[in-house]
Amino acid sequence: MRVYLPATAADLREDTGLAPRWAHAVTPALRGALPEEDEEGLEMSATLAAADESVARLAADGSVPRRVVVAADVPDASVTPPEVLGEDQLETAVEVIAPVPWSAVVAILVDGADATADVAAAAAGEDGALDRAADRDLLWFDAVELADLRRELGGAAQ
């Protein structure tokens, strides 16, 4: 299953991959909520949900203020949908219950450097800042560019 994991620059520095966490995916609930949307549109919805959640993770870890979304293909057994969606959860919500190794990552989406002011303001809870950040396109990086991203975002080990 393709999942979109909200992340931060600090997560990209982890040697083995990403720890289990709530993520987003094209779920039956999302298909039901957006029946007219094509596959690409559904994937974009899941990506944007993960990007918004990345801002909350930034507020907690103080990383470089750029949204990070990691797209990975994981075994279906590593993902569980919520039994009931909480009032703050979207139709894209899934729980990744196993670590995600870097070998499972197919792409990393990151804000450009010009987004840092809006993303920092969004992480600080400034009104309207999340909408401004969401209006920005995420840049797409192939998984093989992880070392370059680590350098760009201030990461250490390669």
C-alpha atoms as an extended CHARMM CRD file, in Angstrom:
* protein
*
       158  EXT
         1         1  MET       CA              0.0000000000        0.0000000000        0.0000000000  PROA      1               0.0000000000
         2         2  ARG       CA              1.2620000000        3.4810000000       -0.8120000000  PROA      2               0.0000000000
         3         3  VAL       CA              1.2820000000        5.6730000000        2.2820000000  PROA      3               0.0000000000
         4         4  TYR       CA              2.1380000000        9.3370000000        2.7260000000  PROA      4               0.0000000000
         5         5  LEU       CA              3.9130000000        9.8880000000        6.0210000000  PROA      5               0.0000000000
         6         6  PRO       CA              4.0520000000       13.3300000000        7.6010000000  PROA      6               0.0000000000
         7         7  ALA       CA              7.6540000000       14.0060000000        8.5400000000  PROA      7               0.0000000000
         8         8  THR       CA             10.2220000000       16.6640000000        9.3690000000  PROA      8               0.0000000000
         9         9  ALA       CA             13.8650000000       17.3000000000        8.5260000000  PROA      9               0.0000000000
        10        10  ALA       CA             14.7660000000       15.5220000000       11.7760000000  PROA      10              0.0000000000
        11        11  ASP       CA             12.9950000000       12.3760000000       10.5430000000  PROA      11              0.0000000000
        12        12  LEU       CA             15.1190000000       12.3770000000        7.4000000000  PROA      12              0.0000000000
        13        13  ARG       CA             18.2500000000       12.0580000000        9.5420000000  PROA      13              0.0000000000
        14        14  GLU       CA             17.1480000000        8.7210000000       10.9930000000  PROA      14              0.0000000000
        15        15  ASP       CA             19.5320000000        6.0470000000        9.7280000000  PROA      15              0.0000000000
        16        16  THR       CA             17.0970000000        3.1530000000        9.3820000000  PROA      16              0.0000000000
        17        17  GLY       CA             13.9260000000        4.8990000000        8.2270000000  PROA      17              0.0000000000
        18        18  LEU       CA             10.7800000000        6.2630000000        9.7790000000  PROA      18              0.0000000000
        19        19  ALA       CA              9.1900000000        5.1280000000       13.0220000000  PROA      19              0.0000000000
        20        20  PRO       CA              5.5490000000        3.9750000000       13.0440000000  PROA      20              0.0000000000
        21        21  ARG       CA              3.0530000000        6.8560000000       13.0170000000  PROA      21              0.0000000000
        22        22  TRP       CA             -0.2740000000        8.0440000000       11.7220000000  PROA      22              0.0000000000
        23        23  ALA       CA             -0.0830000000        8.6050000000        7.9820000000  PROA      23              0.0000000000
        24        24  HSD       CA             -2.3940000000        9.0900000000        5.0160000000  PROA      24              0.0000000000
        25        25  ALA       CA             -3.3900000000        6.9320000000        2.0670000000  PROA      25              0.0000000000
        26        26  VAL       CA             -6.0510000000        6.4770000000       -0.5710000000  PROA      26              0.0000000000
        27        27  THR       CA             -8.5680000000        4.6510000000        1.6030000000  PROA      27              0.0000000000
        28        28  PRO       CA            -12.0670000000        3.3290000000        0.9210000000  PROA      28              0.0000000000
        29        29  ALA       CA            -13.3510000000        6.1820000000        3.1140000000  PROA      29              0.0000000000
        30        30  LEU       CA            -11.5780000000        8.7310000000        0.8920000000  PROA      30              0.0000000000
        31        31  ARG       CA            -12.9360000000        7.0940000000       -2.2600000000  PROA      31              0.0000000000
        32        32  GLY       CA            -16.4160000000        7.3110000000       -0.7270000000  PROA      32              0.0000000000
        33        33  ALA       CA            -15.9820000000       10.9730000000        0.2030000000  PROA      33              0.0000000000
        34        34  LEU       CA            -14.6510000000       11.9200000000       -3.2650000000  PROA      34              0.0000000000
        35        35  PRO       CA            -16.3630000000        9.4990000000       -5.6850000000  PROA      35              0.0000000000
        36        36  GLU       CA            -15.7720000000       11.6780000000       -8.7610000000  PROA      36              0.0000000000
        37        37  GLU       CA            -12.0210000000       12.0960000000       -8.1280000000  PROA      37              0.0000000000
        38        38  ASP       CA             -9.4960000000       10.1370000000      -10.1910000000  PROA      38              0.0000000000
        39        39  GLU       CA             -6.5640000000        8.2120000000       -8.6730000000  PROA      39              0.0000000000
        40        40  GLU       CA             -4.1510000000       11.1180000000       -9.0480000000  PROA      40              0.0000000000
        41        41  GLY       CA             -6.5550000000       13.4740000000       -7.2810000000  PROA      41              0.0000000000
        42        42  LEU       CA             -7.0640000000       10.9790000000       -4.4490000000  PROA      42              0.0000000000
        43        43  GLU       CA             -3.2910000000       10.6130000000       -4.0330000000  PROA      43              0.0000000000
        44        44  MET       CA             -2.9570000000       14.4060000000       -3.9460000000  PROA      44              0.0000000000
        45        45  SER       CA             -5.5890000000       14.5680000000       -1.1850000000  PROA      45              0.0000000000
        46        46  ALA       CA             -3.6110000000       12.0800000000        0.8930000000  PROA      46              0.0000000000
        47        47  THR       CA             -0.3660000000       13.9620000000        0.2140000000  PROA      47              0.0000000000
        48        48  LEU       CA             -1.8460000000       17.3020000000        1.2520000000  PROA      48              0.0000000000
        49        49  ALA       CA             -3.2870000000       15.7910000000        4.4270000000  PROA      49              0.0000000000
        50        50  ALA       CA              0.1970000000       14.5000000000        5.3080000000  PROA      50              0.0000000000
        51        51  ALA       CA              1.7070000000       17.9210000000        4.5060000000  PROA      51              0.0000000000
        52        52  ASP       CA             -0.6920000000       19.6200000000        6.9220000000  PROA      52              0.0000000000
        53        53  GLU       CA              0.1520000000       17.0670000000        9.6010000000  PROA      53              0.0000000000
        54        54  SER       CA              3.8530000000       17.6850000000        8.9610000000  PROA      54              0.0000000000
        55        55  VAL       CA              3.3150000000       21.2280000000       10.2650000000  PROA      55              0.0000000000
        56        56  ALA       CA              2.0630000000       19.8440000000       13.5820000000  PROA      56              0.0000000000
        57        57  ARG       CA              5.1360000000       17.5960000000       13.8030000000  PROA      57              0.0000000000
        58        58  LEU       CA              7.3500000000       20.6450000000       13.1320000000  PROA      58              0.0000000000
        59        59  ALA       CA              5.7470000000       22.4850000000       16.0260000000  PROA      59              0.0000000000
        60        60  ALA       CA              6.6600000000       19.5610000000       18.2780000000  PROA      60              0.0000000000
        61        61  ASP       CA             10.2640000000       18.9490000000       17.1750000000  PROA      61              0.0000000000
        62        62  GLY       CA             11.4890000000       22.3920000000       16.1240000000  PROA      62              0.0000000000
        63        63  SER       CA             12.9940000000       21.1710000000       12.8170000000  PROA      63              0.0000000000
        64        64  VAL       CA             13.7370000000       23.2970000000        9.7910000000  PROA      64              0.0000000000
        65        65  PRO       CA             10.3770000000       24.9110000000        8.9660000000  PROA      65              0.0000000000
        66        66  ARG       CA              9.6410000000       23.0700000000        5.7340000000  PROA      66              0.0000000000
        67        67  ARG       CA              6.8940000000       20.5020000000        5.3220000000  PROA      67              0.0000000000
        68        68  VAL       CA              8.1090000000       16.9900000000        4.5200000000  PROA      68              0.0000000000
        69        69  VAL       CA              6.0060000000       14.1190000000        3.2020000000  PROA      69              0.0000000000
        70        70  VAL       CA              7.5420000000       10.6980000000        2.6330000000  PROA      70              0.0000000000
        71        71  ALA       CA              5.7620000000        8.4750000000        0.1100000000  PROA      71              0.0000000000
        72        72  ALA       CA              6.4380000000        4.7870000000        0.7000000000  PROA      72              0.0000000000
        73        73  ASP       CA              5.1450000000        1.4280000000       -0.4550000000  PROA      73              0.0000000000
        74        74  VAL       CA              4.6190000000       -0.7630000000        2.5980000000  PROA      74              0.0000000000
        75        75  PRO       CA              3.0100000000       -4.1790000000        3.0990000000  PROA      75              0.0000000000
        76        76  ASP       CA             -0.7300000000       -4.0120000000        3.7100000000  PROA      76              0.0000000000
        77        77  ALA       CA             -0.1500000000       -5.7890000000        7.0410000000  PROA      77              0.0000000000
        78        78  SER       CA              1.8810000000       -2.7490000000        8.1940000000  PROA      78              0.0000000000
        79        79  VAL       CA             -1.1310000000       -0.4430000000        7.8710000000  PROA      79              0.0000000000
        80        80  THR       CA             -4.3480000000       -0.3650000000        9.8480000000  PROA      80              0.0000000000
        81        81  PRO       CA             -7.2430000000        1.9800000000        9.1960000000  PROA      81              0.0000000000
        82        82  PRO       CA             -8.8890000000        3.4800000000       12.2610000000  PROA      82              0.0000000000
        83        83  GLU       CA            -11.9290000000        1.5120000000       13.3800000000  PROA      83              0.0000000000
        84        84  VAL       CA            -13.7820000000        4.8130000000       13.7030000000  PROA      84              0.0000000000
        85        85  LEU       CA            -12.4820000000        8.1160000000       12.4230000000  PROA      85              0.0000000000
        86        86  GLY       CA            -11.9440000000       10.5760000000       15.2430000000  PROA      86              0.0000000000
        87        87  GLU       CA            -13.4340000000       14.0180000000       14.7860000000  PROA      87              0.0000000000
        88        88  ASP       CA             -9.9720000000       15.4140000000       13.9870000000  PROA      88              0.0000000000
        89        89  GLN       CA             -9.0580000000       12.6460000000       11.5090000000  PROA      89              0.0000000000
        90        90  LEU       CA             -9.5290000000       12.7970000000        7.7700000000  PROA      90              0.0000000000
        91        91  GLU       CA            -10.7950000000       10.0450000000        5.4780000000  PROA      91              0.0000000000
        92        92  THR       CA             -7.1600000000        9.5110000000        4.4640000000  PROA      92              0.0000000000
        93        93  ALA       CA             -6.0130000000        8.5270000000        7.9690000000  PROA      93              0.0000000000
        94        94  VAL       CA             -4.2310000000        5.2130000000        8.4860000000  PROA      94              0.0000000000
        95        95  GLU       CA             -1.8620000000        3.9870000000       11.1670000000  PROA      95              0.0000000000
        96        96  VAL       CA              1.4790000000        2.6370000000       10.0460000000  PROA      96              0.0000000000
        97        97  ILE       CA              2.2890000000        0.0870000000       12.7500000000  PROA      97              0.0000000000
        98        98  ALA       CA              5.7470000000       -1.0240000000       11.5960000000  PROA      98              0.0000000000
        99        99  PRO       CA              8.9160000000        0.9470000000       10.9210000000  PROA      99              0.0000000000
       100       100  VAL       CA              9.2830000000        2.1380000000        7.3190000000  PROA      100             0.0000000000
       101       101  PRO       CA             12.7940000000        1.4420000000        6.0110000000  PROA      101             0.0000000000
       102       102  TRP       CA             14.3750000000        3.8360000000        3.5240000000  PROA      102             0.0000000000
       103       103  SER       CA             14.2720000000        1.0090000000        0.9660000000  PROA      103             0.0000000000
       104       104  ALA       CA             10.4500000000        1.2850000000        0.9390000000  PROA      104             0.0000000000
       105       105  VAL       CA             10.4950000000        5.0180000000        0.1700000000  PROA      105             0.0000000000
       106       106  VAL       CA              9.6180000000        5.9780000000       -3.3970000000  PROA      106             0.0000000000
       107       107  ALA       CA              9.6350000000        9.7780000000       -3.0870000000  PROA      107             0.0000000000
       108       108  ILE       CA             10.1410000000       12.6080000000       -0.6350000000  PROA      108             0.0000000000
       109       109  LEU       CA              8.1600000000       15.8100000000       -1.0180000000  PROA      109             0.0000000000
       110       110  VAL       CA              9.5400000000       18.9530000000        0.6140000000  PROA      110             0.0000000000
       111       111  ASP       CA              8.7190000000       22.6470000000        0.6460000000  PROA      111             0.0000000000
       112       112  GLY       CA             11.0820000000       24.9510000000       -1.1910000000  PROA      112             0.0000000000
       113       113  ALA       CA             13.2460000000       27.2860000000        0.8750000000  PROA      113             0.0000000000
       114       114  ASP       CA             10.9010000000       30.1610000000        0.0610000000  PROA      114             0.0000000000
       115       115  ALA       CA              8.1500000000       28.5320000000        2.1630000000  PROA      115             0.0000000000
       116       116  THR       CA              9.9850000000       28.6900000000        5.4960000000  PROA      116             0.0000000000
       117       117  ALA       CA              8.3210000000       31.8860000000        6.7810000000  PROA      117             0.0000000000
       118       118  ASP       CA              4.7940000000       30.6040000000        6.0980000000  PROA      118             0.0000000000
       119       119  VAL       CA              5.5290000000       27.1400000000        7.4700000000  PROA      119             0.0000000000
       120       120  ALA       CA              7.1760000000       28.5520000000       10.6190000000  PROA      120             0.0000000000
       121       121  ALA       CA              4.1600000000       30.8080000000       11.1540000000  PROA      121             0.0000000000
       122       122  ALA       CA              1.8120000000       27.8560000000       10.6320000000  PROA      122             0.0000000000
       123       123  ALA       CA              3.7680000000       25.7560000000       13.1520000000  PROA      123             0.0000000000
       124       124  ALA       CA              3.4610000000       28.6510000000       15.6150000000  PROA      124             0.0000000000
       125       125  GLY       CA             -0.3170000000       28.6870000000       15.1200000000  PROA      125             0.0000000000
       126       126  GLU       CA             -0.5870000000       32.0060000000       13.2550000000  PROA      126             0.0000000000
       127       127  ASP       CA             -4.0260000000       32.5290000000       11.7050000000  PROA      127             0.0000000000
       128       128  GLY       CA             -4.0340000000       31.9730000000        7.9500000000  PROA      128             0.0000000000
       129       129  ALA       CA             -0.4490000000       30.7020000000        7.8160000000  PROA      129             0.0000000000
       130       130  LEU       CA             -1.4360000000       27.0580000000        7.2570000000  PROA      130             0.0000000000
       131       131  ASP       CA             -3.5470000000       28.1340000000        4.2820000000  PROA      131             0.0000000000
       132       132  ARG       CA             -0.6320000000       30.1440000000        2.8770000000  PROA      132             0.0000000000
       133       133  ALA       CA              1.6750000000       27.1490000000        3.3030000000  PROA      133             0.0000000000
       134       134  ALA       CA             -0.8970000000       24.8440000000        1.6970000000  PROA      134             0.0000000000
       135       135  ASP       CA             -1.0180000000       27.1100000000       -1.3520000000  PROA      135             0.0000000000
       136       136  ARG       CA              2.6380000000       26.2840000000       -2.0340000000  PROA      136             0.0000000000
       137       137  ASP       CA              3.6190000000       23.2790000000       -4.1160000000  PROA      137             0.0000000000
       138       138  LEU       CA              5.8170000000       20.6270000000       -2.5630000000  PROA      138             0.0000000000
       139       139  LEU       CA              8.9750000000       19.7840000000       -4.4950000000  PROA      139             0.0000000000
       140       140  TRP       CA              9.3740000000       16.1340000000       -5.5180000000  PROA      140             0.0000000000
       141       141  PHE       CA             12.6080000000       14.2640000000       -4.8020000000  PROA      141             0.0000000000
       142       142  ASP       CA             13.4360000000       10.6890000000       -5.7110000000  PROA      142             0.0000000000
       143       143  ALA       CA             14.3450000000        8.4830000000       -2.7500000000  PROA      143             0.0000000000
       144       144  VAL       CA             17.9450000000        8.2920000000       -4.0220000000  PROA      144             0.0000000000
       145       145  GLU       CA             18.2300000000       12.0390000000       -3.2800000000  PROA      145             0.0000000000
       146       146  LEU       CA             17.9090000000       11.4930000000        0.4820000000  PROA      146             0.0000000000
       147       147  ALA       CA             21.5570000000       12.3720000000        1.1650000000  PROA      147             0.0000000000
       148       148  ASP       CA             21.1730000000       15.6330000000       -0.7660000000  PROA      148             0.0000000000
       149       149  LEU       CA             18.0400000000       16.5030000000        1.2180000000  PROA      149             0.0000000000
       150       150  ARG       CA             19.8020000000       15.7550000000        4.4750000000  PROA      150             0.0000000000
       151       151  ARG       CA             22.5570000000       18.2070000000        3.5220000000  PROA      151             0.0000000000
       152       152  GLU       CA             20.0990000000       20.8530000000        2.3330000000  PROA      152             0.0000000000
       153       153  LEU       CA             17.9740000000       20.6080000000        5.4700000000  PROA      153             0.0000000000
       154       154  GLY       CA             20.9270000000       20.5410000000        7.8380000000  PROA      154             0.0000000000
       155       155  GLY       CA             21.1050000000       16.7930000000        8.3110000000  PROA      155             0.0000000000
       156       156  ALA       CA             24.2290000000       15.0900000000        9.4880000000  PROA      156             0.0000000000
       157       157  ALA       CA             24.9570000000       11.4320000000        8.7290000000  PROA      157             0.0000000000
       158       158  GLN       CA             24.7860000000       10.3380000000        5.1130000000  PROA      158             0.0000000000
